């Protein structure tokens, strides 16, 4: 024979299970956001790696002794608009290297690329040229955004998104 107390316990267990079912998707959604890496975290990774290589006397890094990393990285996106890398410049009177740190923990190791003696290019000029081309080719459109993207690894360029005022569609210029 069931007592009133047994019924109450059963209802309590059912209520706990229902609350648990509601909270599980919320917890999982929060975990997905934890995969992104902040620029500050990325800067720490870049500095740690540079110091480790210099301290272990790795031959390739001799020229990096006394160098510093610019704390303001270039943010690189994939062509779908997802942040892909933070690219830090290494300076010793001039740019002597670059360190790409993954902007998402699912990419694996934090340090993705270390480049020595990179070919210099002016980011501002590249972005302005992308905007200029988009305006020329699509004069009736409205510029939505311009970002630096990795479009065919390791190639980097500027991508400008233009919104067509007539069709309301976005057109991407790379």
ChimeraX commands (.cxc) that place a marker at each C-alpha (Angstrom):
marker #1 position 0.00,0.00,0.00 radius 0.5
marker #1 position 1.27,3.41,-1.00 radius 0.5
marker #1 position 1.34,6.20,1.51 radius 0.5
marker #1 position 1.05,9.88,0.94 radius 0.5
marker #1 position 4.76,10.28,1.71 radius 0.5
marker #1 position 5.73,7.85,-1.09 radius 0.5
marker #1 position 3.68,9.86,-3.54 radius 0.5
marker #1 position 5.40,13.09,-2.53 radius 0.5
marker #1 position 8.85,11.54,-2.96 radius 0.5
marker #1 position 7.88,10.29,-6.42 radius 0.5
marker #1 position 6.68,13.78,-7.40 radius 0.5
marker #1 position 9.92,15.29,-6.05 radius 0.5
marker #1 position 12.04,12.88,-8.10 radius 0.5
marker #1 position 9.97,13.62,-11.21 radius 0.5
marker #1 position 10.37,17.37,-10.66 radius 0.5
marker #1 position 14.16,16.98,-10.26 radius 0.5
marker #1 position 14.37,14.98,-13.49 radius 0.5
marker #1 position 12.34,17.59,-15.40 radius 0.5
marker #1 position 14.52,20.43,-14.10 radius 0.5
marker #1 position 17.61,18.42,-15.05 radius 0.5
marker #1 position 16.31,17.93,-18.60 radius 0.5
marker #1 position 15.77,21.67,-18.94 radius 0.5
marker #1 position 19.20,22.62,-17.57 radius 0.5
marker #1 position 21.31,20.14,-19.59 radius 0.5
marker #1 position 20.89,21.98,-22.94 radius 0.5
marker #1 position 21.67,25.28,-21.19 radius 0.5
marker #1 position 24.89,23.90,-19.71 radius 0.5
marker #1 position 25.91,22.43,-23.10 radius 0.5
marker #1 position 25.27,25.76,-24.84 radius 0.5
marker #1 position 27.46,27.52,-22.28 radius 0.5
marker #1 position 30.26,24.99,-22.84 radius 0.5
marker #1 position 30.32,25.76,-26.57 radius 0.5
marker #1 position 31.05,29.42,-25.79 radius 0.5
marker #1 position 33.99,28.33,-23.66 radius 0.5
marker #1 position 35.85,27.20,-26.78 radius 0.5
marker #1 position 36.73,30.72,-27.85 radius 0.5
marker #1 position 40.07,32.25,-26.92 radius 0.5
marker #1 position 40.38,35.93,-25.99 radius 0.5
marker #1 position 43.10,38.16,-27.43 radius 0.5
marker #1 position 44.62,38.40,-23.94 radius 0.5
marker #1 position 44.84,34.60,-23.62 radius 0.5
marker #1 position 46.32,34.37,-27.11 radius 0.5
marker #1 position 48.94,37.01,-26.23 radius 0.5
marker #1 position 49.98,34.99,-23.18 radius 0.5
marker #1 position 50.36,31.87,-25.37 radius 0.5
marker #1 position 52.48,33.76,-27.91 radius 0.5
marker #1 position 54.75,35.24,-25.23 radius 0.5
marker #1 position 55.17,31.94,-23.43 radius 0.5
marker #1 position 56.14,30.14,-26.63 radius 0.5
marker #1 position 58.60,32.85,-27.68 radius 0.5
marker #1 position 60.27,32.89,-24.25 radius 0.5
marker #1 position 60.50,29.08,-24.23 radius 0.5
marker #1 position 62.19,28.97,-27.63 radius 0.5
marker #1 position 64.66,31.72,-26.74 radius 0.5
marker #1 position 65.44,30.15,-23.35 radius 0.5
marker #1 position 66.14,26.73,-24.88 radius 0.5
marker #1 position 68.59,28.32,-27.33 radius 0.5
marker #1 position 66.74,27.09,-30.37 radius 0.5
marker #1 position 68.97,28.27,-33.23 radius 0.5
marker #1 position 66.18,29.66,-35.36 radius 0.5
marker #1 position 65.14,32.02,-32.56 radius 0.5
marker #1 position 68.53,33.66,-31.91 radius 0.5
marker #1 position 67.41,36.79,-33.76 radius 0.5
marker #1 position 64.32,36.97,-31.54 radius 0.5
marker #1 position 66.37,37.61,-28.39 radius 0.5
marker #1 position 65.39,41.03,-27.07 radius 0.5
marker #1 position 62.37,41.14,-29.38 radius 0.5
marker #1 position 58.85,41.93,-28.25 radius 0.5
marker #1 position 55.40,40.92,-29.35 radius 0.5
marker #1 position 52.85,43.57,-30.30 radius 0.5
marker #1 position 49.96,42.99,-27.85 radius 0.5
marker #1 position 47.39,44.12,-30.44 radius 0.5
marker #1 position 46.96,41.24,-32.87 radius 0.5
marker #1 position 45.51,41.19,-36.34 radius 0.5
marker #1 position 42.28,39.19,-36.10 radius 0.5
marker #1 position 41.96,36.74,-38.97 radius 0.5
marker #1 position 38.64,35.16,-39.89 radius 0.5
marker #1 position 37.61,32.29,-42.11 radius 0.5
marker #1 position 35.44,33.11,-45.14 radius 0.5
marker #1 position 32.32,32.21,-43.12 radius 0.5
marker #1 position 32.99,35.01,-40.63 radius 0.5
marker #1 position 34.31,32.87,-37.76 radius 0.5
marker #1 position 37.38,34.18,-35.94 radius 0.5
marker #1 position 40.22,31.82,-36.84 radius 0.5
marker #1 position 43.53,33.26,-35.59 radius 0.5
marker #1 position 45.09,36.11,-33.71 radius 0.5
marker #1 position 48.24,37.09,-35.59 radius 0.5
marker #1 position 50.89,38.74,-33.42 radius 0.5
marker #1 position 53.86,40.60,-34.90 radius 0.5
marker #1 position 57.29,40.04,-33.38 radius 0.5
marker #1 position 59.47,43.19,-33.44 radius 0.5
marker #1 position 63.16,43.87,-32.93 radius 0.5
marker #1 position 63.45,47.34,-34.54 radius 0.5
marker #1 position 61.47,45.86,-37.45 radius 0.5
marker #1 position 59.00,43.01,-37.90 radius 0.5
marker #1 position 61.07,39.82,-37.71 radius 0.5
marker #1 position 58.31,37.30,-37.24 radius 0.5
marker #1 position 54.66,36.51,-36.73 radius 0.5
marker #1 position 52.90,34.12,-34.40 radius 0.5
marker #1 position 49.40,32.86,-35.20 radius 0.5
marker #1 position 47.43,31.72,-32.17 radius 0.5
marker #1 position 44.15,29.83,-32.63 radius 0.5
marker #1 position 41.05,31.83,-31.69 radius 0.5
marker #1 position 39.16,28.65,-30.91 radius 0.5
marker #1 position 40.30,25.84,-28.61 radius 0.5
marker #1 position 38.89,23.22,-30.99 radius 0.5
marker #1 position 41.76,24.01,-33.41 radius 0.5
marker #1 position 44.13,22.03,-31.17 radius 0.5
marker #1 position 47.44,23.49,-30.02 radius 0.5
marker #1 position 47.25,27.22,-29.27 radius 0.5
marker #1 position 50.22,28.13,-31.48 radius 0.5
marker #1 position 49.24,27.39,-35.07 radius 0.5
marker #1 position 52.03,29.07,-37.06 radius 0.5
marker #1 position 55.36,30.73,-36.37 radius 0.5
marker #1 position 56.75,32.69,-39.30 radius 0.5
marker #1 position 60.24,34.12,-39.67 radius 0.5
marker #1 position 60.96,37.23,-41.76 radius 0.5
marker #1 position 57.40,37.67,-43.05 radius 0.5
marker #1 position 56.74,39.57,-46.24 radius 0.5
marker #1 position 55.43,42.95,-45.10 radius 0.5
marker #1 position 52.07,44.26,-46.25 radius 0.5
marker #1 position 49.94,47.19,-45.17 radius 0.5
marker #1 position 46.69,45.92,-43.67 radius 0.5
marker #1 position 44.99,49.30,-43.89 radius 0.5
marker #1 position 45.80,49.55,-47.62 radius 0.5
marker #1 position 44.54,46.02,-48.25 radius 0.5
marker #1 position 41.24,46.71,-46.48 radius 0.5
marker #1 position 40.78,50.10,-48.19 radius 0.5
marker #1 position 41.44,48.51,-51.60 radius 0.5
marker #1 position 38.83,45.82,-50.86 radius 0.5
marker #1 position 36.25,48.47,-49.94 radius 0.5
marker #1 position 37.13,50.56,-53.00 radius 0.5
marker #1 position 36.74,47.56,-55.33 radius 0.5
marker #1 position 33.44,46.55,-53.73 radius 0.5
marker #1 position 32.06,50.09,-54.09 radius 0.5
marker #1 position 33.18,50.28,-57.72 radius 0.5
marker #1 position 31.78,46.87,-58.67 radius 0.5
marker #1 position 28.58,47.25,-56.67 radius 0.5
marker #1 position 27.83,50.97,-56.46 radius 0.5
marker #1 position 24.20,50.38,-55.45 radius 0.5
marker #1 position 25.22,48.29,-52.47 radius 0.5
marker #1 position 25.90,49.21,-48.87 radius 0.5
marker #1 position 29.15,48.11,-47.18 radius 0.5
marker #1 position 28.28,45.82,-44.26 radius 0.5
marker #1 position 31.78,44.88,-43.08 radius 0.5
marker #1 position 35.40,44.36,-44.04 radius 0.5
marker #1 position 37.59,41.76,-42.34 radius 0.5
marker #1 position 40.95,40.15,-42.89 radius 0.5
marker #1 position 40.41,36.50,-43.84 radius 0.5
marker #1 position 42.38,33.35,-44.50 radius 0.5
marker #1 position 40.84,32.37,-47.82 radius 0.5
marker #1 position 43.18,29.68,-49.12 radius 0.5
marker #1 position 45.59,28.75,-46.37 radius 0.5
marker #1 position 48.06,30.37,-45.90 radius 0.5
marker #1 position 46.82,33.19,-48.15 radius 0.5
marker #1 position 45.39,36.22,-46.36 radius 0.5
marker #1 position 43.25,38.97,-47.85 radius 0.5
marker #1 position 40.46,41.40,-47.07 radius 0.5
marker #1 position 36.85,40.40,-47.56 radius 0.5
marker #1 position 34.20,43.10,-47.86 radius 0.5
marker #1 position 30.55,42.20,-47.50 radius 0.5
marker #1 position 28.16,44.38,-49.51 radius 0.5
marker #1 position 24.39,44.34,-49.04 radius 0.5
marker #1 position 22.44,44.73,-52.28 radius 0.5
marker #1 position 19.79,47.39,-51.58 radius 0.5
marker #1 position 17.40,45.88,-54.13 radius 0.5
marker #1 position 17.57,42.17,-53.35 radius 0.5
marker #1 position 18.71,42.52,-49.69 radius 0.5
marker #1 position 21.32,39.81,-50.38 radius 0.5
marker #1 position 24.91,39.97,-49.12 radius 0.5
marker #1 position 27.69,39.79,-51.69 radius 0.5
marker #1 position 31.23,39.00,-50.54 radius 0.5
marker #1 position 34.25,40.56,-52.25 radius 0.5
marker #1 position 37.60,38.95,-51.64 radius 0.5
marker link #1:1,2 radius 0.2
marker link #1:2,3 radius 0.2
marker link #1:3,4 radius 0.2
marker link #1:4,5 radius 0.2
marker link #1:5,6 radius 0.2
marker link #1:6,7 radius 0.2
marker link #1:7,8 radius 0.2
marker link #1:8,9 radius 0.2
marker link #1:9,10 radius 0.2
marker link #1:10,11 radius 0.2
marker link #1:11,12 radius 0.2
marker link #1:12,13 radius 0.2
marker link #1:13,14 radius 0.2
marker link #1:14,15 radius 0.2
marker link #1:15,16 radius 0.2
marker link #1:16,17 radius 0.2
marker link #1:17,18 radius 0.2
marker link #1:18,19 radius 0.2
marker link #1:19,20 radius 0.2
marker link #1:20,21 radius 0.2
marker link #1:21,22 radius 0.2
marker link #1:22,23 radius 0.2
marker link #1:23,24 radius 0.2
marker link #1:24,25 radius 0.2
marker link #1:25,26 radius 0.2
marker link #1:26,27 radius 0.2
marker link #1:27,28 radius 0.2
marker link #1:28,29 radius 0.2
marker link #1:29,30 radius 0.2
marker link #1:30,31 radius 0.2
marker link #1:31,32 radius 0.2
marker link #1:32,33 radius 0.2
marker link #1:33,34 radius 0.2
marker link #1:34,35 radius 0.2
marker link #1:35,36 radius 0.2
marker link #1:36,37 radius 0.2
marker link #1:37,38 radius 0.2
marker link #1:38,39 radius 0.2
marker link #1:39,40 radius 0.2
marker link #1:40,41 radius 0.2
marker link #1:41,42 radius 0.2
marker link #1:42,43 radius 0.2
marker link #1:43,44 radius 0.2
marker link #1:44,45 radius 0.2
marker link #1:45,46 radius 0.2
marker link #1:46,47 radius 0.2
marker link #1:47,48 radius 0.2
marker link #1:48,49 radius 0.2
marker link #1:49,50 radius 0.2
marker link #1:50,51 radius 0.2
marker link #1:51,52 radius 0.2
marker link #1:52,53 radius 0.2
marker link #1:53,54 radius 0.2
marker link #1:54,55 radius 0.2
marker link #1:55,56 radius 0.2
marker link #1:56,57 radius 0.2
marker link #1:57,58 radius 0.2
marker link #1:58,59 radius 0.2
marker link #1:59,60 radius 0.2
marker link #1:60,61 radius 0.2
marker link #1:61,62 radius 0.2
marker link #1:62,63 radius 0.2
marker link #1:63,64 radius 0.2
marker link #1:64,65 radius 0.2
marker link #1:65,66 radius 0.2
marker link #1:66,67 radius 0.2
marker link #1:67,68 radius 0.2
marker link #1:68,69 radius 0.2
marker link #1:69,70 radius 0.2
marker link #1:70,71 radius 0.2
marker link #1:71,72 radius 0.2
marker link #1:72,73 radius 0.2
marker link #1:73,74 radius 0.2
marker link #1:74,75 radius 0.2
marker link #1:75,76 radius 0.2
marker link #1:76,77 radius 0.2
marker link #1:77,78 radius 0.2
marker link #1:78,79 radius 0.2
marker link #1:79,80 radius 0.2
marker link #1:80,81 radius 0.2
marker link #1:81,82 radius 0.2
marker link #1:82,83 radius 0.2
marker link #1:83,84 radius 0.2
marker link #1:84,85 radius 0.2
marker link #1:85,86 radius 0.2
marker link #1:86,87 radius 0.2
marker link #1:87,88 radius 0.2
marker link #1:88,89 radius 0.2
marker link #1:89,90 radius 0.2
marker link #1:90,91 radius 0.2
marker link #1:91,92 radius 0.2
marker link #1:92,93 radius 0.2
marker link #1:93,94 radius 0.2
marker link #1:94,95 radius 0.2
marker link #1:95,96 radius 0.2
marker link #1:96,97 radius 0.2
marker link #1:97,98 radius 0.2
marker link #1:98,99 radius 0.2
marker link #1:99,100 radius 0.2
marker link #1:100,101 radius 0.2
marker link #1:101,102 radius 0.2
marker link #1:102,103 radius 0.2
marker link #1:103,104 radius 0.2
marker link #1:104,105 radius 0.2
marker link #1:105,106 radius 0.2
marker link #1:106,107 radius 0.2
marker link #1:107,108 radius 0.2
marker link #1:108,109 radius 0.2
marker link #1:109,110 radius 0.2
marker link #1:110,111 radius 0.2
marker link #1:111,112 radius 0.2
marker link #1:112,113 radius 0.2
marker link #1:113,114 radius 0.2
marker link #1:114,115 radius 0.2
marker link #1:115,116 radius 0.2
marker link #1:116,117 radius 0.2
marker link #1:117,118 radius 0.2
marker link #1:118,119 radius 0.2
marker link #1:119,120 radius 0.2
marker link #1:120,121 radius 0.2
marker link #1:121,122 radius 0.2
marker link #1:122,123 radius 0.2
marker link #1:123,124 radius 0.2
marker link #1:124,125 radius 0.2
marker link #1:125,126 radius 0.2
marker link #1:126,127 radius 0.2
marker link #1:127,128 radius 0.2
marker link #1:128,129 radius 0.2
marker link #1:129,130 radius 0.2
marker link #1:130,131 radius 0.2
marker link #1:131,132 radius 0.2
marker link #1:132,133 radius 0.2
marker link #1:133,134 radius 0.2
marker link #1:134,135 radius 0.2
marker link #1:135,136 radius 0.2
marker link #1:136,137 radius 0.2
marker link #1:137,138 radius 0.2
marker link #1:138,139 radius 0.2
marker link #1:139,140 radius 0.2
marker link #1:140,141 radius 0.2
marker link #1:141,142 radius 0.2
marker link #1:142,143 radius 0.2
marker link #1:143,144 radius 0.2
marker link #1:144,145 radius 0.2
marker link #1:145,146 radius 0.2
marker link #1:146,147 radius 0.2
marker link #1:147,148 radius 0.2
marker link #1:148,149 radius 0.2
marker link #1:149,150 radius 0.2
marker link #1:150,151 radius 0.2
marker link #1:151,152 radius 0.2
marker link #1:152,153 radius 0.2
marker link #1:153,154 radius 0.2
marker link #1:154,155 radius 0.2
marker link #1:155,156 radius 0.2
marker link #1:156,157 radius 0.2
marker link #1:157,158 radius 0.2
marker link #1:158,159 radius 0.2
marker link #1:159,160 radius 0.2
marker link #1:160,161 radius 0.2
marker link #1:161,162 radius 0.2
marker link #1:162,163 radius 0.2
marker link #1:163,164 radius 0.2
marker link #1:164,165 radius 0.2
marker link #1:165,166 radius 0.2
marker link #1:166,167 radius 0.2
marker link #1:167,168 radius 0.2
marker link #1:168,169 radius 0.2
marker link #1:169,170 radius 0.2
marker link #1:170,171 radius 0.2
marker link #1:171,172 radius 0.2
marker link #1:172,173 radius 0.2
marker link #1:173,174 radius 0.2
view
